[in-house]
Amino acid sequence: MHPKKFKHASACKEADYEMVAFGEASDGSTDYLLLQLAYEFDDQDRVAGMDGIYLEINDQAHGAYKVVHRIDLFLNAVIVHFSPHQLELTDDLNPFGISFENVDCLSSDVCEMLAGMARRAGIDFENKPTEY
């Protein structure tokens, strides 16, 4: 597992998608991981393979759709299991463990959005009411 401590976590809803972002800076300008999922998919999205969660790590060059297999949520951490080869990343980055010194970083909005995204995308999600 690749452990990473981040200082910020946010959830936002836009007109056609929702996004959860974890980062070192609140504006996402430095190290980050984001998960994004559209509310609806058309035939073109399905044909292009864009009908799932989009995962991006630090740069669009390391972003892809439908690579997330599982999300584990703890009181102070989020573990994202994904296929690193599709992002042109090494195996040691999977799973990606995001931890926080401050439990308050994981607001109920972030937790609820992660659970909803996983459910809609049909991936495994486990909410563990313990610290990691």
Disulfide bonds with the S-S distance in Angstrom:
none
